Amino acid sequence: MISAVLFDLDGTLLDHEGAAAEAITGSFPDADPAWLVPRWMELTEEAVDRYLAGELTYPEQRRARIVALARDLGLGDWDDGRADAWMAGFLALYEAAWRPFPDAEPALDVLAARGLRLGVITNGDAGQQRAKVRRIGFAGRLPLVVASSETGTAKPAAGIFATACAALGVPPEAAAYVGDRLSTDAQGAAAAGLTGVWLDRSGDPAPDALDVPRITTLDALPALLTD
């Protein structure tokens, strides 16, 4: 019996890619967005992976992204001061573009009406991630935010899932976890003893022999957890 549902944040409840695309195109309006946006996403993923692995500090992963992009754009080698100043402007645009996916609020409300305990598990900086939850109006619905920067462990490691379940006062087998990354989110949660659910917004056909439940919209989550 599921008594708690935990969610990934970026790409699951909040449209991170949409916000990042809006911010990076606003930062470099003369660059070709067809190249700029995917390149920025690629650099972001690389830098964040290095941060989660302990290779870079949080400020360093931010600098690494824009220093690499500036080189790609032919803007030379940027020092830390210039990178930090640029990032401050980018973050202002990014934060202004934070929006929830349209299917997030209705799903949360249905689950809350059932009396389920709700929360977030996220790989990232706790301060920024909690700010996102507040900005999109979900702080009341999601009182628990467990972030890798505070726990010292990141998804898909079992420790961060165990920390969140303990904070909600439920055993892992009584919790579901929903995220947009198959391995990091759904399979990581399942390996930790939760019911891992993959939110696949891609529209692509489902892979063969999938070992976790797959939904393509959060509208389908309440029914899935009833089955």
C-alpha positions in Angstrom: 0.0 0.0 0.0 1.5 3.3 -1.1 1.3 6.0 1.6 3.8 8.5 0.2 4.8 9.8 -3.2 8.1 11.6 -3.8 9.0 13.4 -7.0 12.0 14.6 -8.9 11.8 18.3 -9.6 13.5 19.4 -12.8 11.9 17.8 -15.8 9.2 16.2 -13.7 7.3 19.0 -11.9 9.2 22.1 -13.2 10.0 22.7 -16.9 13.7 23.1 -16.4 14.6 22.7 -20.1 12.0 25.2 -21.2 13.3 27.7 -18.6 17.0 27.1 -19.5 16.3 27.4 -23.2 14.5 30.7 -22.7 17.3 32.0 -20.6 20.2 31.0 -22.8 18.6 32.3 -26.0 17.9 35.6 -24.2 21.5 35.7 -23.1 22.8 35.2 -26.7 20.1 36.5 -29.0 22.3 36.5 -32.1 23.3 32.8 -31.8 21.5 30.1 -33.7 19.1 28.6 -31.1 19.0 25.3 -32.9 22.7 24.9 -32.0 22.8 27.0 -28.8 20.1 25.3 -26.8 21.2 21.7 -27.2 24.9 22.7 -26.7 24.0 24.5 -23.4 22.0 21.5 -22.2 24.9 19.2 -23.0 27.4 21.5 -21.2 25.0 21.7 -18.2 24.6 18.0 -17.9 28.4 17.4 -18.1 29.1 20.0 -15.5 26.4 18.9 -13.1 27.5 15.2 -13.4 31.0 16.4 -12.4 29.6 18.3 -9.5 27.6 15.3 -8.3 30.7 13.2 -8.6 32.6 15.6 -6.4 35.0 16.8 -9.1 33.7 20.4 -9.1 32.2 22.7 -6.5 28.8 24.2 -7.2 30.2 27.5 -8.3 32.9 25.7 -10.4 30.3 23.7 -12.3 28.5 26.9 -13.2 31.7 28.6 -14.4 32.7 25.5 -16.4 29.5 25.7 -18.5 29.8 29.3 -19.6 33.6 29.2 -20.1 33.2 26.3 -22.5 30.3 28.0 -24.3 32.1 31.3 -24.6 35.0 29.4 -26.3 32.5 27.7 -28.7 31.1 31.1 -29.5 34.5 32.6 -30.2 34.4 34.9 -27.2 37.8 33.9 -25.8 38.8 32.5 -22.5 36.7 33.9 -19.6 38.1 34.3 -16.1 36.1 33.5 -13.0 34.9 37.1 -12.5 33.5 37.4 -16.0 31.9 33.9 -15.8 30.3 34.7 -12.4 29.0 38.1 -13.6 27.5 36.4 -16.7 26.0 33.6 -14.7 24.2 36.1 -12.4 22.4 37.6 -15.4 21.6 34.1 -16.8 20.2 33.0 -13.5 17.9 36.0 -13.4 16.4 35.1 -16.8 16.3 31.4 -15.8 14.5 32.1 -12.5 12.0 34.4 -14.3 11.1 31.5 -16.6 10.4 28.9 -13.9 7.0 27.3 -14.5 5.4 24.0 -13.5 4.3 21.5 -16.2 0.5 21.9 -16.6 -0.1 18.3 -15.4 1.8 18.8 -12.1 -0.7 20.7 -10.0 -3.7 18.5 -10.7 -1.8 15.3 -10.0 -0.5 16.7 -6.7 -3.9 17.8 -5.7 -5.5 14.4 -6.4 -2.8 12.6 -4.4 -3.0 15.0 -1.5 -6.8 14.5 -1.4 -6.1 10.8 -0.9 -4.1 11.7 2.2 -0.8 10.7 0.7 2.4 12.3 2.0 4.2 14.2 -0.7 7.8 15.5 -1.2 10.7 16.0 -3.5 14.1 14.3 -3.9 16.4 16.3 -6.1 20.0 16.2 -7.2 21.1 19.8 -6.8 21.6 22.8 -4.5 19.1 22.8 -1.7 18.6 26.6 -1.7 17.9 26.9 -5.4 15.7 23.8 -5.5 13.6 25.0 -2.6 13.3 28.4 -4.3 11.9 26.6 -7.4 9.3 24.8 -5.3 8.2 28.1 -3.7 8.2 30.1 -7.0 6.0 27.6 -8.8 3.5 27.7 -5.9 4.1 24.1 -4.6 5.6 24.8 -1.2 2.4 24.0 0.6 1.9 20.8 -1.4 5.5 19.6 -1.1 6.7 20.5 2.4 9.6 18.0 2.2 12.5 18.8 -0.2 15.5 16.4 0.1 18.5 17.7 -1.9 21.8 16.0 -2.6 23.8 19.1 -1.5 22.5 18.4 2.0 22.4 14.7 2.2 25.9 14.0 0.8 24.5 11.4 -1.5 22.8 11.8 -4.9 20.4 9.8 -7.0 20.6 7.0 -8.0 22.3 6.0 -4.7 19.9 4.4 -2.2 20.9 6.7 0.6 19.1 9.8 -0.6 15.9 7.8 -1.1 16.2 6.3 2.4 16.7 9.8 3.9 13.5 11.0 2.3 11.5 8.0 3.4 12.7 8.4 6.9 11.8 12.1 6.9 8.3 11.2 5.9 8.1 8.4 8.4 7.4 5.6 5.9 9.3 2.5 4.9 10.7 2.5 1.3 8.1 -0.2 0.3 5.3 2.2 1.2 6.7 5.0 -1.1 6.6 5.7 -4.8 9.1 7.9 -6.6 8.4 9.6 -9.9 11.1 11.1 -12.2 11.9 11.8 -15.8 15.2 9.9 -15.9 14.9 6.1 -16.2 18.1 5.1 -14.6 18.7 7.9 -12.1 15.1 8.2 -11.0 12.8 5.3 -11.6 15.4 2.4 -11.5 17.4 4.0 -8.8 14.2 4.3 -6.6 13.3 0.7 -7.4 16.7 -0.5 -6.4 16.3 1.4 -3.1 13.0 -0.5 -2.4 10.5 2.1 -3.5 8.0 1.8 -6.4 10.0 3.6 -9.1 7.9 5.3 -11.8 9.4 6.7 -15.0 7.8 9.8 -16.4 8.7 9.7 -20.0 7.5 13.0 -21.7 9.5 12.2 -24.8 6.7 10.7 -26.8 9.0 7.9 -28.0 7.9 4.3 -28.0 8.5 2.5 -24.8 11.7 0.4 -24.6 11.4 -3.4 -24.6 11.5 -5.3 -21.3 11.0 -2.2 -19.1 11.4 -3.1 -15.5 9.5 -0.1 -13.9 6.1 1.4 -14.7 6.1 4.1 -17.4 3.8 7.0 -17.7 3.9 9.8 -20.3 2.0 12.4 -18.2 1.4 13.0 -14.5 -2.3 12.8 -15.3 -1.8 9.0 -15.4 -0.1 8.8 -12.0 -3.1 8.6 -9.6 -4.7 5.7 -11.5 -1.3 3.9 -11.7 -0.9 4.1 -7.9 -4.5 2.8 -7.4 -3.9 -0.3 -9.5 
